[in-house]
């Protein structure tokens, strides 16, 4: 008997979730911090507090918090020196809530989506670098 999970069925909701992850949550550190901030939306998370809570480095947490804020999922407060969960649109809030529920139901599927998204980013970067190298090579001739 196999214990391998089946892939999520292809549907608009699954595609929306995959796209949300691709556009707004690009690392596992960001995912962990987003889920943490969602659980306590009134708490301002500093990089040090996030690092302590999740067992990550302070620098990794700082970068993830800043990225989530840049993507409109967290808001910073200078006097509190931290970030709290506050999506800047109803669409982002709905997508983040869908992510939280999907992660709770099937973490493996979310990890699969994030891994697939990372591969798309790597392939895209490789193609761009290859194209740029060809252009530079052509200009040198």
Legacy VTK file of the C-alpha trace (Angstrom):
# vtk DataFile Version 3.0
C-alpha trace
ASCII
DATASET POLYDATA
POINTS 141 float
0.000 0.000 0.000
1.388 3.367 -1.038
1.466 6.326 1.348
2.224 8.764 -1.453
-0.220 11.652 -1.608
-2.000 12.460 -4.802
-1.488 15.875 -6.380
-4.216 18.399 -5.787
-6.820 18.367 -8.551
-6.400 21.049 -11.175
-8.950 23.755 -10.462
-9.274 27.499 -10.501
-8.882 27.681 -6.703
-5.689 25.629 -6.765
-4.299 27.726 -9.620
-5.174 30.924 -7.731
-3.331 29.605 -4.678
-0.295 28.607 -6.756
-0.241 32.063 -8.352
-0.608 33.770 -4.960
2.399 31.817 -3.692
4.388 32.601 -6.846
3.652 36.317 -6.598
3.710 36.925 -2.840
5.365 34.097 -0.853
8.645 33.091 -2.406
10.412 31.232 0.412
9.656 28.805 3.195
10.785 31.448 5.708
8.167 33.816 4.294
5.537 31.088 4.482
6.355 30.340 8.123
6.308 34.021 9.092
3.073 34.705 7.226
1.338 31.811 8.979
2.718 32.958 12.335
1.575 36.548 11.780
-1.887 35.371 10.671
-2.341 33.463 13.932
-1.644 36.640 15.935
-2.654 39.582 13.730
-2.329 42.192 16.486
1.265 41.271 17.328
4.124 43.280 15.813
6.868 40.824 14.890
10.483 41.936 14.953
13.086 39.895 13.137
14.477 38.762 16.489
11.057 37.680 17.800
10.228 35.843 14.580
13.619 34.153 14.593
13.186 33.016 18.183
9.657 31.753 17.576
10.486 29.857 14.372
14.085 28.819 14.990
15.407 30.826 12.033
18.234 33.321 11.782
17.428 36.935 12.561
18.684 38.006 9.130
16.473 35.455 7.336
13.479 36.692 9.334
14.284 40.328 8.600
14.454 39.620 4.878
11.233 37.575 4.940
9.340 40.210 6.943
10.453 42.961 4.568
9.483 40.883 1.542
6.031 40.110 2.940
5.548 43.811 3.696
6.669 44.738 0.173
4.115 42.262 -1.179
1.321 43.906 0.827
0.759 41.164 3.402
2.331 42.807 6.450
2.513 46.388 7.606
5.446 47.856 9.480
5.311 50.287 12.343
8.429 52.329 13.005
7.724 52.998 16.687
7.183 49.294 17.345
10.106 48.161 15.167
8.172 45.295 13.723
5.565 44.067 11.300
2.057 42.756 11.780
-0.384 40.908 9.561
-2.443 43.435 7.605
-3.046 42.600 3.932
-3.501 45.778 1.912
-6.489 44.432 -0.042
-9.439 42.124 0.421
-8.082 39.956 -2.400
-4.768 39.463 -0.586
-6.563 38.765 2.701
-8.773 36.156 1.016
-5.810 34.517 -0.715
-3.763 34.467 2.489
-6.679 32.904 4.360
-7.046 30.287 1.615
-3.324 29.543 1.972
-3.644 29.168 5.748
-6.530 26.705 5.383
-4.845 24.776 2.568
-1.612 24.539 4.568
-3.537 23.265 7.574
-5.300 20.648 5.414
-2.378 19.516 3.256
1.089 20.923 3.975
2.672 18.609 1.442
0.612 20.084 -1.406
1.705 23.619 -0.447
5.351 22.546 -0.311
4.927 20.963 -3.744
3.497 24.210 -5.125
6.319 26.266 -3.644
8.922 23.865 -5.009
7.352 23.977 -8.474
7.269 27.783 -8.304
10.939 27.859 -7.324
11.797 25.691 -10.324
9.911 28.071 -12.632
11.891 31.000 -11.182
15.209 29.156 -11.600
14.411 28.181 -15.193
13.346 31.735 -15.994
16.527 33.173 -14.509
18.649 30.644 -16.405
16.926 31.489 -19.687
17.404 35.232 -19.092
21.084 34.739 -18.231
21.609 32.578 -21.303
19.904 35.172 -23.507
22.013 37.971 -22.038
25.184 35.947 -22.550
24.278 35.369 -26.198
23.611 39.080 -26.679
26.955 40.018 -25.109
28.745 37.451 -27.194
27.124 38.825 -30.356
28.102 42.395 -29.443
31.752 41.425 -28.992
32.031 40.131 -32.533
LINES 1 142
141 0 1 2 3 4 5 6 7 8 9 10 11 12 13 14 15 16 17 18 19 20 21 22 23 24 25 26 27 28 29 30 31 32 33 34 35 36 37 38 39 40 41 42 43 44 45 46 47 48 49 50 51 52 53 54 55 56 57 58 59 60 61 62 63 64 65 66 67 68 69 70 71 72 73 74 75 76 77 78 79 80 81 82 83 84 85 86 87 88 89 90 91 92 93 94 95 96 97 98 99 100 101 102 103 104 105 106 107 108 109 110 111 112 113 114 115 116 117 118 119 120 121 122 123 124 125 126 127 128 129 130 131 132 133 134 135 136 137 138 139 140
